[in-house]
């Protein structure tokens, strides 16, 4: 069985924020919604690319993003992300 995985470019129309986690939490949408990483560590992503994902150990890890007008979401939005659980959580 052959499986082909193709990386997709992110959409740009109506994009408010885009965080590829290139070793940081900078917003690459052009809207300047950069974040500050607290506690999380940069790791290899699902494609094997270094510093392109974050691991949160569950102990005060988060990303802080300051308020901006582009983040005043008063209509329907779509949010997309990949998540991988390392263990089976009891909740």
C-alpha positions, 0 to 999 in steps of 0.5 A: 500500500502506497500512501502519498502525503502532500503538504498544503499551503495555508489559505490566505483569503480571510486569514486572521492568524497562521502559526507554522511554529518555525521555532517561534510563535510568530503569526505569518498571516501578515496581521502581526498576531505574534505570540509568546510561548510559555513552557512549551518546547519546539519539537519535530513535526509529523513530517520530521521537520525540526522546530515545527511543532510544540509539546505542552507538558500540561504544567502551565504551558501556553501561548499568549497572544495580545489583543488586536482588532483582527482577533475580534471574532464576532462571526463564524470562524474555522480553526484548524490544527493537528494534535497528538496525545502522548498518553491516554488521558483519564478525562 
